[in-house]
Amino acid sequence: MDFTQIVAGPICTMMLADRGADVLKIEAPSGDLGRALGPPFVNGQGAIFLSVNRNKRSAVFDLKSKQDLEVVRGLVANACSTAGLLR
């Protein structure tokens, strides 16, 4: 799961996704700040944002919402379990 924004974090998870990892990018309802980085822009989104977030699935959650936070906690627990990080 990728909670990062702008460039450095998304590049790290991009490299994982490029190597076959199933990366789920979590964004706030306001979106990733990196979407505005540019020019150049492609369909209103910064090309840098598009390149560093390739090969990822994405979802929008408001982590200030108790309901959304519980869903995200469940996703994190499932991801950790699948990766063998929880016992």
Order of alpha helices (4+ residues) and beta strands (2+ residues): alpha-beta-beta-beta-alpha-beta-alpha
